[in-house]
């Protein structure tokens, strides 16, 4: 799969026509006519004129941002580092949150009371850190549901948080306690500069201890400590869900303790630290309003980072005894926390960018095909390493991606862009295909598993812009964190293609190796082993138990081509046809009984039956010729042949006539005494047919006597209507001689056994007697004989030989051979689907008998068929019902196929079960850098070659997988979820 070229061209056109002129040609221009005499501004004007000349050059290098990207990036940076917020999952949420947060900081400046300021900052900081939009949405939904009076329904597939009254009560209690603590401490506690004995210093010591405990508890949850050393407490050799859950019980308990410390203990401890600060007495200061508004917000928005910043500020205060330095004299605690937060973020980015640059250098050297061409670049990077560090530092300061041109060790500074990296709404575009449904099915369960892992700390520190990669069998799941807040996290989940291309397979194999070395180690391995794949951009984190489909493909050689199996197949098909038709009719009658009641209870039902043995007609030459296989088109045994066409070698008048659907007689339309007698007057009978509104086929004059004599008959049992076939299935399309010949294949003992197993009768007291009466009804049995044998004849065609594997595959796929009954069957969609279903069930039965052993008795056979009906979907992967079965989570799915490369028939079985997904954390800067190169290469360099170097597989960088995960039209994930809000309480 590759990017959508027309969509990509439209994207380029929009980029060049709209963004380029706005960025380069529409840049700022200074008109300084009224300030000519100011030397500083005149000098700035000259510098800017020179700078504007180089704007197209900077734009071509990808350093100059488009206006929309620059605007969103600036809002994110101010919201996160200036106002204490977080990146948002959508641009609209970002704009609204930015305006509200900025308004909060401005409003705090004008509040005259110190207690009022503290309470205002604490309350608004807590409320803005919650997922308010989802809470309002759920509240409106519950109110609307209450007004309508409908029952409670779950919201869609884990994408909306289920805020019950417990959550609202929890948030209310936390808010009240936080306001009480802040107000009481600020009003009654004494304020002084931080010293070793001050109350604020004591709280600082407590925060340090708390930070160390939380750090240890977080590292215990993951497979590796610092991504290098294996965690000795993590379960070893985890391959099954049961074993993993047993070994992870202690870790989950530790995770609960950690979550309590983060959600309750840490925020209140930090609020105490801030409330005791003496800087809050200096009101009407911009620095105090901005700094403490951010500090009180960060306590809830990002508790772990806020705890780290508070510990650093407290430790610096305690270590620095000189109060005359700039840090202690000119800065209040809020601004110190702001600066520490910026330095913390930039330091993490610098380390990640430096690791990415080293990985690119190593990757270019280890690639044998490109070693000669990249050796020069590697040497230049080493010689000019100071300049490379300058580029890394500059991109770190701007929080922009480090762009490796064509993913070679030639680095540029990409333009600043928001965390999402791509314009547009998250989850609205994907290259949907047949495999998308498997990701749709697994996402709700994956979201639930992510909730537990994130709450326990198994995925490390949760930051917007973090990327994770999940792996199970042939599925690759890309997870990106979009937004974080108090007790919630918003993610986007993408599914990568399942197609086994060379690049995809090479990198997927390396991903498997990384996870296997981490999670499938033996017991005798050293406790503190080192991560063998430390240089890779992927670091294993944990495994997640998720309910999903495992995919198994088996070669059916020796089963589907076995002569004995195919011979048994024909006999089993008749039995399965009988069982399916009886089950269908019993369910149909039950549904009809619910709609209306039978008017004539206790009276015999009158049915017109094309009798088998009444006045047999002489076999005409036309009948014999029509059954001759030499007169039919070749229905080739080639598996890949198209559906055969039917030629008409005779005129319409020479073809066998098909009796149309027969209606039941209208009560009172004919006299009952004339119905039971067999009159020899055919004219009277035809008038009788007209009286009961029978449609009769047009026939040539003089051939009326050649038609089969069709008398009126009645069921011998008054309850037989419960299993009666639909009227349109009662017509006959085969000659009586052929039907009489094939009726010997009908398994009457099996038919009797099925009837005795039914439970569709209204009164259970006389059920056994009713069953016996129905079983003895010869008229009802003749109906089933005709329907079953006609379907049987349609599935196998004229030649009554052992079917070939090619025949089995074609009929399984819905391509039936030509026969006299083909048109009759295809005109009845319900019966056609039942016959096709019986054929597929019989094939699955043949495979099970060959694998598990023969069926011993009828009871076991019925149990097997009932299991197929309830727990299996047996069909084609391309069917819409296959997708529906996956979304409905049928326990098992089976499909028959053919591999033209190997020349073998294959069976594919999907089994729904709880299995383990390996999850690892990706280097976020490596992802951003490769995405920045993808954007530059396709939009600026216009290099959309599908075989370009930057898209080729590399086991260290995972280039191909990273390109796939980009948003269309530059990338091509086959599934992309809308923002999923995960509740972390």
N, C-alpha and C positions, 0 to 999 in steps of 0.2 A: 504494500500500500504506500502511496506517496501523496504529497499535498495536492489539493484540488487546484489545478492550473488555472481555469477560468476565474475561480474565486480569488486566487493569488494575484492574478493580473488586475482585477478590480481593486484589490487591496493596495497594490502598488500605485495605481492611478490615483486613488483617493489620497495616498500618502504624499505623492509628488505634487498634485495640483492644489492641495489644501494646506498641508503642513509646511512644505518647503517655502512657499512665498511668505507665509506668516512668520516663519522663523528667521529667514535670511533677508528677504527683500523688505519685509515689513518691520524691521528692527527699529529700535528707538532712535529718534533724531532730536538733538538738542538745539533749540533756537535761543541764542544768548544775546539777542540784540539789546535787551534792556540791562544786561550785565557785562557789557564789553570791558569795562574798566576793572573787573575782578580778575587778577592774574591766575588764581587757582582754578577758576572755572574755565578760563581760556586754555590753560594747559590740559585740563581734563577733556575739553572739546577736541583738542588735537590728538590726544591719545585714543579717544573713542573713534575718531575718523580713521585712524590707522587700524584699529581693532576691527572695524566693520569690514575692511578689505579682506580680512582673513576669515570672516564668518562662513563663506561658502566652503573654504578649505576645512574648517572645523566641522561643518555639517557633513561633508563627504567622509570624514574620518569617523563619524558617528559620535562625536563628542558634544555637539550642540543639540540640546533636547528640543523636541517639538513643544509648542506652548502648552498643549493639554497635559503631556507627561510632566513638564516642569511644574505646572500648577498643582497637579495631584501630589507630586513628590514633595513640594514645599508644604502643602497642607499636612501630609503625613508626618513630616519631620517636626513641624511646630506642634502638632497634636500630641505626638509621642513624647518629645523631649521638653517641650515648653509647657504643655498643659497636662501631662501625665496620662494621656489616653493611649489608644492602640490603633493600629491599622484596621481598616474596616473591610468587610467582605464585598461591599459594593461602593461605587463612587457616590451615590446619593446618600448612603449612610455616612460616608466620610464627610461630605459637605455639611450635613445636618449636625453631626457630632462636633465638627470643628466650630460651627457657629455657636452652639450651646456652650461648649467648653470655654471658648473665648469670652462669651457673655458672662460666664461664672467668674472668671478672673477679673473682669472689669467691674462686676457688681460688688465683689469682695473689697474693692478699693474704696468704695463709697459708704461702707457700713461703719458707723461711728464707734460702736461698742466692740471691745476686744473679745468678749465672750460671744457676742453675736457673730463676729467674723469666724471664730473657731468652729462654732456650731454650724454655720453656713457652709464652710469648707468641708467639714466632716460629712454632713448630710448629703450635699451635692456630689461629693467625691464618691460616696458609696452608691448613690442612685445611678450616676452616669457610668459606673463600672459594671452595672447589671445589663442583661440582655433585654432592654426595655421594649424594643419593637416586638420581640417574640412573646413577651409577657402580655402586651396589649393585644396582640393577635389572638392568643389563646383565650384571653378574657372575652373578647368580642365573640369568638367562636362559641364559648360556653354560654354567653348571654343569648345569642341567637338560637342555639339549640334548646335552651330552656323555654324561650318564647314559643318556638315551634312545637315543643313537647315531644321531640324525638329522643330516642335513647342515645347514650354516649357512644361515640365512635372514636376509634383511635385515629390519630392524625397520620398523614401519609409517611410510611416506611422510615421512621426514625429521623426524618428531616426537620420536624418541628418538635420542640421540647414540650414534654407533658408536665406543665406546671400544675400540680395539684395544690390543694389548700395547705398542705404541709410546707411546701416551698414558700408560699406567700407568708405564712406564719413565721417561718424561719427567718426570712428576710426582714420582716417587721421587728422581730425580737432583736436581731443583730443591730439594726439601725437604732432602735431605742437605747440599747446598751452602749453603743458607740457614742451617741449623743450625751448620755449620762456621764460616761467616763470622761469625755473631753471637757464638758462643762464643769464638772466637779474638780478635776485636776487643775484646770486653768484658773478657776476661781479661788480655790482654797490653798493650793500648793504654793510654796515660796519659790521665787525665780532667782537664779544666779548663774554665773558663767560655769561651764562644765569643769568640774574638778573631780578628783578621785573619790570624794565623799558626797557629792551632790546627788539628789534624787535622779536627775537625768543620767548621771554616770552609772548609777546602779542599774537603771533600766538598760543602759548601753551594754553593761556586762551580761545582763540576761539575754539580750539580743544576740550577742556573740555566741553564747552557749547554744542558744536555739538554732542559730545558723549552722553550727558544726553538726548538731544532731540531724537537722534536715538534710544536710549534704550527705551524711553517711547513709541515712535511710533512702535517699534517692539513688545513690550509687549501688546499693544492694539490690535494687529492683532490676537492674539491667545486666546483660550478659558480660559486658566489659566495663572496667573502671578506667576512666579517662580515654576509653576507646582502645586501650593498649593491653592491659592486664585482665585476664579472665577472672570474673567474680567467683570466688570459692563457694559462695552461698547459693549460687544459681543452680537449678537442677541440671544434671548431666544426661546426655544421651536421651533427649526428649523426642520421641517419635510418635507417640499416641496421646490422644486427648486425656484418657483416664490417668495414665501415668504422670502426665504433666500437671494435671489438676491436683493429684495427690501430693506431688513434691512442691507445688507452689502454694499450698495452704498457709504455711508460715509466712511466706513473703506477702501474701494478700493481707494477713493480719497486720504485718508491719506497714503495709500501704495504707491501711485504715488509720493507724496511728499518725502516719505522716500527713494524711489529708486533714485530720483534725487539727494538727499543729499549724498547717498552712491556712486553713479557712477560718479558724477561730483564735488560736493563741497568738500567732504572729501578728495579725492586723491590730489586735487590741494592745499588744506590747509596743508596736510602733506608734500607735496613736498616743499612748502614754508618753513615749519619748518626745513626740512633736508637741504635745500639749504643755509639757514642762519647759519648753524652750523660751528663753527670755526675748528672742527676736520678735515674738508676737506682740510685745508691748509697743513696738514702733509701728503705729498705724499710718495709713495714708502714704505708704511707700510702695512704689511699683515693684521693687524687688521682693518685698515681703508678700505682696498679693500674688505675683507669678510663682515665686518659689514654693510657698506653702500651699497654694492651690494645687500645684503639681504634686507636692509631697503627700497631701491628704488623699489625692486621687490615686496615686501609685500604690498606696497601701492596699487598696482593694483590686485595682486593675491588673497589676502584675506583682503579686505579693513576694515572690522569690527574688526578683530583681530589686524590689524596694528594700527587702531585708538586707541584701548584699550591700546596697548603697548606704543604708543607715549604719551598718556595722563598720564600713570603711570610714564614714564621717566621724562616728563616735571614737574609733580607734585613733584617728589622726588627732582629734581633740585631746585625747588622753596622752598621746606620745609627744605632742608639741607643747613644751612648757612656756615658750616665748609667745606672749599675746600681742606683740607689736608687729608681727609679720603680716603680710597682706592677706593671707588666708583667714586669719583670726580677726583682723581689724576691720577689713572692708566688706567681708561677705557674711551674710546671715546664713542660718542653717538651711533654709529652703534653696538658696542659690548654690550652696555647696553640694546639696544633693543633686541639683540639676546638672552641675558640671561633672560630678562623679558619674551620673547616669550616661552622659554623652561620652565620657572617656571609656566607660565600661563597654558600651556598644561599639565604639570605634576600635577598641582593642580586640574584641572578639572578631570583628570584621577583618582586621589586619591579619590576624593569625589564620583565618580561613582563606583569605586571598593569597597569603604567602604559601600555604599548603597547596592551594590550587595551582599556583605558578610552578612550584616544584614538581607537582604531579604532571603538568603539561610537558615540562622539560624531560622528565623520566619517560613519559609515554612516547615522546618523539624519538628518544634514543633507543628504547626497547623495540620499536617497530622496525623490523629488519628491512622491509621494502622501502622505507623512507629514511633509513639511517644515514645514507650518504648525503641526501639532500638536506637533512635537518642537522647534520653535524656542524655545519657552519653557523647556523642560527644558535645552536647550543653553546658554541665557543663564544660567540658575540654576547650572549646573555651572561656568561661568566665574566667576560672582560668588562662589560658595562653593567655589572650588577648594581652599582650605586644608582645608575639611572633607572634600572628596573625597579629598585626599591622606591625611588621617587614616584614613579607611576603608581605603584601599589599604595603608597601613602596618600597620594593625591586622590585616587579613586576611593580610598577609605574615608578621607575627610568629607568627600562629596556624597558618600554612601551610594556610589554608583558602581556598576559591575566592572570588573577587570576583564577586558575584551581581548581574547587571543585570536588574532586574525587567522581565519581558516582553521582554528584550533591548533595552530602552530605556535612555537615559543616566540611569538612576535606580539608584544602586548601594547594595547592602547587603553585609554580611559573611556569607557562607554558613557553615554549621556545619562544623567540622573533620571530615574523612573520609579514609579510606585512599586510596592511589594508584589503586586499581582503580575508585573512585567508585561502584561498584554492589555490592550484596550478592550472595551466591551464588557458585558455582564458575564460573570463566571457561570459555567455550566450550560450555556445556551447553544454552543456549537460542538459538534463531534461528528466523526466519520462513521455513522451508524451502519452496521452490517449484521449478519446473522448471529455473530458471536456476542453482540452487545447484550443480549438477554441474560447471559450468564453473570455479567457484572451487575445488571439490574437486580437479579435474584439475591446476590451475595451482599450487596451494600447495606441493607438493614441490619443483618447479623454482624457485619464488619463494624458498623457504627456502634453497636452495643459492646462489642469487644474492645473497641478503641476507648470507649467510655471508662471501662475498668482499668485499662492499661494507663491511660492518661492520669486518672485519679490516683493510681498507685505510684506514678513516677517512672514507669518502665520505659517510657519514650524520652526520658531526659527532660530538659528545660523546654517548656512550650513557648515558642516565640513566633509571632507572625512572620511569614517568609520561610519557615522551616519546611523541609521536604523529606518524605519517607517513602521507601519502596517496599512493597509487599510481594511475596512470591509463593505460589502454590501450583504445582504441576506446570501447566503451560500458561498460567495466568500471571500477569504482572500488574500490580495495583500501585498507582502513583497517588500519594496523599500529600496535600499541601495545606498548611495552616494559614488561614486568612485573617483570623481575628481571635483575640483572647480577652477574657475579662474575669470577673469574680464568679467562680463556679461554672464557667461555661467556656467553650472553645468552638470556633467555627472552622470547618475544613471543607476542602474540595477533593473529591475522589475521582480519579481518572482510571480507565481501563485501557491497557495497551493491546495491540493486535495479537491474535493467537496464531497468525500465519507464520510458518517456520521459514523465514528467509535466512540467508547465510549470516548477515550481520546480526539480525535479531537472535539467532540461535547461538552465535559465538558469545555475545554479551550475556544472554540468559544462562549459558553454561557457567560463566564466571560468577554470576550472582548465586547460582546453586552451590558452587564450590565455596564461596564465602560463607554462606549460611550453613552448609554441611560441616565445615571446619569448626564452626562456633557451637552448633546445637546438637550435633550427632557424634560427640566425642565419647570414647569408652571410659569406663570407670577408673582404669589404671593410669589415665593421663594425669600429669601434675596438676595440683590445685591451682597454682598461679601461672598458668601458661600464658604466652604472649600471642596477641592477635597476628596471625600469619599474613593477613591482608591489610596491614595498617596503612599502606600507601594508597589503597583504593579509596575512591570517593564515597564508598558505601561502608558504613560501620554497623554491624548487627546490634539490635537492641533487645528484642524479645520475640515470643511467639504468641499468636492470638488464636484461641479456639473459636471457630466460625462454622456455622451450619451452611454447607455448600455442596455442590456436586463434584464428586470425583469422576474422572473420565477414564474408562478402560476400553481399549480396542483389542479385539481378538481376531485371529485368523481362523476362518471356519473350514479350512481344508480338512477333508476327512469326515466332515459332518454333512455339509450341504451337497456334496458330490457323492455321497455314499448311496449305492443302489438300494440297500435295505432300508435306510432312513427315508429315502424318497418314496419307496413303496408303502411304508407305514404312514407317510405323510398323507397320501390320498385317503386312506381309511380314517385317519384322525380328522381330516378336514370335514367329512360328513358329520361326524359327531360334534365338532365344534360349531358347525353351522346350525345343527339342531338345537344345541344349547343356547346359542346367541339369539335365535329367532324366538324360542320359547321365553327366554328372559325378557326380550323386548316386548313381546305381546302381553306378558303378565304385568309388566310395568305400565304399558299403555292402557290396559284395561283398568288398572288401579287409578291412573290419572283421569280416565273418562268417568269412573264412578264418582270421583270427587266433583266433577262438573255437573253431572246430571244423573238421575236415577233411572233405572230401567223401567219402562212403562208396563211392559207385559211380563210380569213376574210369573213364573211357573208354566209359561207357555213355551212351546218348542220354537226355536228360532229357525226361520226359513231361509235357506241359503241355496243358491244356484251353483251346482258343482259340475264342472266338466269331468264326467265320470271316466274311470279307466276302462271298465269292462262292459259298458252299455253300448249295444249296437256298434261294434267295431267297424270302422270303414276300411275299405280295401286300400292297400298301400299303393299310392300312385307313383308313376315314374318321376314326377317332380320331387316327391319326398326323398326318393333314393338318390336322385342327382344332387339335391341340396345338401345331403350329408356326405358327399364324396369330397375328400380332401383335395383331389386333383383340380376341382373347380374353384378352390379358394385361392386367394392371394397368398404368396409366401409370407408366413409370419416368422421371419428369420430368428435364429437362435442367437444372433449376435447381440451382446449385451447393450451395445451402444446404438442399436438401430432405432429409428424414430417410430412413433406409434403407427401401426399399419393402417392403410386405407382400404376401403371396401369397394369393390367394383360390382356393379349390377349387371350380371350376364343375362338376365331374363327380364321380361316386362313386369310391370307392377302387378298385373293380373295373374301372373304365374307364381307369384310369391305366396308363401304360407300366410294365411290371415291370422292376425292377433286379436283375440277377443278383448274388447275394452273392459274398463272397470264395471263391476256389477253392483247394483244398488239393492238394498234390502227391500222387500215388498212393502207397500204402503198398507197399513191396517185398514180393512174395509174396502180396498179397491177391487179385490177379487173374492169370490166365495170360497170358504175354506174347504168345502166338500169337493171342489174341482181341482184343488191343488194337489191333494194326495194321490189322485188317480192318474195312471199313465195312459193317456189317450193316444190313440194312433193318428188322430187328426192333427197334422202339423200346422194347419192354418189356425186352429184353435189355440195351439201353444204359442204361435207367434203373436196372436192377439193378446195372449197372456203376458208375453214379454213386454208388449207395448203398455199393458195395464200397469206393470210394475216399473215402468220408465227405464227400460233397458236400452242402452245404445247398442245397435247391432251393425256389424260391418256390411258395407255394400258388396254384393256378390253378383256375378254374371248370371243371367237367366239360363236355366238349365243345369246349374251346378248346385242348386239348393240341396239336393238329396245327398251330395257328396260330403256335406259338412257333418261334423261329429254331432251325434244326438246328445243334447244337454238337458237333462230333466231337472225338475225342481226336487231338492232333497232337504232334509231337516236333520239337525243335530239330534242324536239319540239321548243326549244329556242336556238338561236345561241350564247347566252351569258352563257349558262349553264356550259360550260367548266370552267368558273371561280370558280365554286363550285364543280367541279367533284372530286370524290374520287380517290386516287392512284389506278393504274391498278391492283396491287397485292391484293387489298382489295375487288375486284369485284367478286372473285370466291365464290362459295357456298359450304358449308360443311354440311348443314342440309337438311333433306328431305323436299320436297316442302310442304308436309302436315303439318309438324311441323312449317315451316316458315309461312304458311298461317294462322295457328292457332295463332301464336304469333304476327303477323302483326296488329292484332286488338288492341294491347297495344300501338301502335305508336301514339303519340299525334300530329295529323296533324295541329290542330289550333296553337299549340306551335311552330311547324315547320314553319308555315306560318308567325307567328309573328317574329321569329328570322330572317328570310330572309328579312323582311321589315326593320329591324334595321341595316342591313349591310351597310358598307360604303367602299366597295372594288371595286367599278365600275369606269371605266376610265372617263366617262363623267357624270358630276353631273347634267347636264341639263335634260337628259333623264333617270336619275337614277330610278325615280319612275316607269316609264314604264318598264324598264328592270327588276326591282324587281317583278312586277306583272307577267311578262312573265315567269321568272324563277320559281315563286311560282306555276304557272300552269303546269309546266313541270312534267308530271307523271313519266317519265323515271328517272329523277334525284331523285324524291322522292322515287321510288322503290329502288334505290341504297342505299339511307340512311336508308330505312326500313330494308334492309337486313343486312347492317353493324351494325346498332344500335342493332337490335334484336339478332344478333349472339353474340355480345359482352355481351348483357344482359344475354343470355343463358349461356355463359361461366362463368359469375360471380356468378350465382346462381346454376348452375348445373342442373341435371335432375329434381330434386324435385322442383316444382314451389310453394313452401310453404313460409310462413313468415320466414325470416331468424332469426337465434338465435344470441345472442350477441357473442358467440364463433365464429360463421360463419363470422360475421362482422369483428372481430379482425383478423381472419386468412386471409381473402381476403384483408383487409386493409394492412396487412403485406406482401402481394404479393403471398400468397399461395392459389391458386384457386382450387375449387373442380373439380374432373374429369368429363368430358363431351365429347360429340362428337366434340365440337368446341374448346376444350382445345389446342390440337396440332396446329390447324389452327391459333389460336390467338397467341400462343407463338412463332410461326414461323414468326410473323410480329411484331418486337420489338416496332416500333413506335405506332402501333395500341394498342398493349398490354399496353404500358405506358399511352396512352390516356384513355383507359378503366379503368386502375387502378387510374388514376387521377380523373376521373369522379366519381368513387366509393368513393374516399376520400372526394371530394367536397360535395358529397351527404350526407356523414356522418356529416361533419361540418355544412351543412345546416340543418340537423335534430336537431343537438344540439342547433343551433341558434334559430330555430323555437320553440323548447321547452323552451328556456330561455327567448327569447325576444318577442315571439308571432308569429302567423302565417303570411305567405306571402299573401298580399292582391291581387296582380295582377301580370301579366307577366312582367310588367315594373320593379317592385320592385325585382322580381326574377332575371332578367338580371343584375340589378345594384348590387345585392348581388354576383352573379357569377363573374362579372367583378372586384369586390373588391377582391374576392379570387384570381383571376388571377394576379392582379397587386400588391397587398399589402400583400399577404399571401404566405407562403410555408406550405403545408399540406402534411406530410409524416412521415417517421420514423426518430428517433434520430440517428440511426446507418447508415443512408444513407449518401453518400458523398455529395449529393445535399443539405442535411441539413447543413453541414459545409459550403458549398458554399453560401447558403442563409444567414448564420450568418455573414460571412465575407463581403458579399455584402450588409449587413445591411437591409434585408427585414424588413418591419415594424412589421410583426407578423409571428409567426411560431406556428404550432399546431401538436401534435402527440397524438396518441391513445396508451394506454398501459393497462397492467393488473398487479395488485398487488397480488401476490400469498399469502402473509401473511394475508391480510385482505379479500381476495377473492372478490375484487371489480374491476371494470373497471375505469380507470382514464384518464383524459385528461390533457395534459400539454400545456400551452400557454406561449410563450415568446413574450414579448412586448418591442419594442425598444423605449426608451424615455430617456429624460435627468433626472437623478436621483442623489441623494446625496450619496457620499462615505465618511464615517467617517475615519479620519486619525489621528493616534497618534504616538508619538515618543517613541521609545524603549530605554531602558538603553543600550548603546552600549557596555559597559563592561560586562553586563549580557549576551549579545549575544555572545561576544568573549569568555567569560569564559565557557559557555555551549558548544560552538563549539570546544573549546580546549579540554574539557572533552570528547566530542564525538570522536575526533581524537585519544585521548589517550586510550579511552576505546575500540575502534574498532581496532586500529593498534598496541597498546602496550599491552593492557590486553586481546586483541582478544575476547572480550565479545560481540558477535553479536546476542545475544538472542533478539528476537522481543518483548519479554515481560519483558525486563530488567527494573530495577527501574528507571534509568536515562531518560527513554523515556516515562514514565508514566505521565499522565496529572497532572498539578498543576496550580491552578488559579493565584498564585502570580508570578511564574517564567515563565509560558507559555512554559514548557519544550518541550512538544510534537510539538508545532508549530515551535519552534526554531530549533529542530532537522530536521523537514521537510524542512525548508528553507535552510539547508546546501546544498552545491553542491554535486551532485552524484559523487561517489557511496555511500558516507556516508549519504547524505540526499536524498530526493525524491520529489522535486518540480515538478509539472506537466507542468510548463511553466517557461522559463527563457529567458529574452530578451537580445539581444546584448547591449553593452553600448549605451545609449540614451543621446544625447547631447541636453540640454535644454537651449534655448536662454533667457536671463533674462533682456534684455533692455526694 
